[in-house]
Structure formats: structure tokens, C-alpha cells
């Protein structure tokens, strides 16, 4: 399974976490996109471990959803910036 397929699984459940949790927000705000993506990849790998406990998998899942949302927000912001640049250059 490719990384995009793995993150798609996490990303599809993004709507379950519409409200941002206060915990972990400061850490996410300090992370770059690349760091958050690496953290998300690590979470996916840990979730694939058959030895993981249910409690740990739920905690990792929650963190993964937050990282996925964070990465998506950064990508959406970058896309908007690119659109603004393109619009400014076509006028």
C-alpha cells in the first residue's frame, strides 16, 4: 500500500475531527509541513504493527487525524497562494 493510499485512509476520516483539540495544537503549529508528514508516515507504520494495543492504536489514530488535517490545511493555503500569484500575473 502506497503512502498516498495510507494517508487517504486517515484523511477520509478527517471530518470526524472537525473541532481542533487544544492538546497538541502548539506542537502542530511549530511543525513544518515536511515534519508533520514524516510524523504522519511514522504513525501509519506504527498502526500497521500487529502487536499494537487497542488503546495505543486509538491514540495514534487520533494523532494521525490531527496530522492529516494539519497537512491538508497547509497544502490548501499553499494552493491559495499559488492561485493569487497566478491571478496577479494574468491581469
C-alpha positions as CSV (number, residue, x, y, z in Angstrom):
1,X,0.0,0.0,0.0
2,X,1.4,3.4,-1.0
3,X,1.8,6.3,1.3
4,X,-1.0,8.2,-0.5
5,X,-3.3,5.3,0.0
6,X,-2.4,5.2,3.7
7,X,-3.0,8.9,4.2
8,X,-6.2,8.7,2.2
9,X,-7.5,6.3,4.8
10,X,-6.6,8.7,7.5
11,X,-7.7,11.7,5.5
12,X,-11.2,10.2,4.8
13,X,-11.9,10.3,8.5
14,X,-10.8,13.9,8.8
15,X,-14.4,15.0,9.1
16,X,-14.8,13.1,12.4
17,X,-12.4,15.6,13.9
18,X,-14.0,18.9,12.9
19,X,-13.1,20.7,16.1
20,X,-9.4,21.3,16.8
21,X,-8.3,19.8,20.1
22,X,-6.4,22.2,22.4
23,X,-3.9,19.5,23.2
24,X,-1.1,19.1,20.7
25,X,-2.0,22.3,18.9
26,X,1.2,24.1,20.0
27,X,3.3,21.2,18.7
28,X,1.5,21.2,15.3
29,X,1.9,24.9,14.9
30,X,5.6,24.6,15.3
31,X,5.9,21.7,12.8
32,X,6.8,22.3,9.2
33,X,4.8,20.5,6.6
34,X,7.6,18.1,6.0
35,X,8.0,17.3,9.7
36,X,4.2,16.8,10.0
37,X,4.2,14.5,7.0
38,X,7.1,12.4,8.4
39,X,5.2,12.2,11.7
40,X,2.1,11.0,9.9
41,X,4.2,8.4,8.0
42,X,5.5,7.2,11.3
43,X,2.0,6.9,12.8
44,X,0.8,4.9,9.8
45,X,3.8,2.5,10.2
46,X,3.0,2.1,13.9
47,X,-0.7,1.5,13.2
48,X,0.3,-1.3,10.8
49,X,2.1,-3.2,13.7
50,X,0.1,-6.2,14.7
51,X,1.4,-6.0,18.2
52,X,-0.1,-2.6,19.0
53,X,-2.7,-2.4,21.7
54,X,-6.2,-1.1,21.0
55,X,-5.6,1.9,23.3
56,X,-2.4,2.8,21.6
57,X,-3.9,2.4,18.2
58,X,-6.8,4.7,19.1
59,X,-4.3,7.4,20.4
60,X,-2.2,7.1,17.3
61,X,-5.3,7.2,15.1
62,X,-6.4,10.5,16.8
63,X,-2.9,12.0,16.4
64,X,-2.8,10.8,12.8
65,X,-6.1,12.5,12.0
66,X,-4.8,15.7,13.5
67,X,-1.6,15.5,11.5
68,X,-3.5,14.7,8.3
69,X,-5.8,17.7,8.9
70,X,-2.7,19.9,9.6
71,X,-1.0,18.8,6.4
72,X,-4.2,19.3,4.4
73,X,-4.6,22.8,5.7
74,X,-1.0,23.7,4.8
75,X,-1.5,22.4,1.3
76,X,-4.7,24.3,0.9
77,X,-3.0,27.5,2.0
78,X,-0.2,26.9,-0.5
79,X,-2.7,26.3,-3.3
80,X,-4.5,29.6,-2.5
81,X,-1.2,31.5,-2.5
82,X,-0.3,30.0,-5.9
83,X,-3.8,30.9,-7.3
84,X,-3.3,34.5,-6.1
85,X,0.1,34.7,-7.7
86,X,-1.3,33.4,-11.0
87,X,-4.3,35.8,-10.9
88,X,-2.0,38.7,-10.2
89,X,0.2,37.8,-13.2
90,X,-2.7,37.4,-15.6
91,X,-4.1,40.9,-15.0
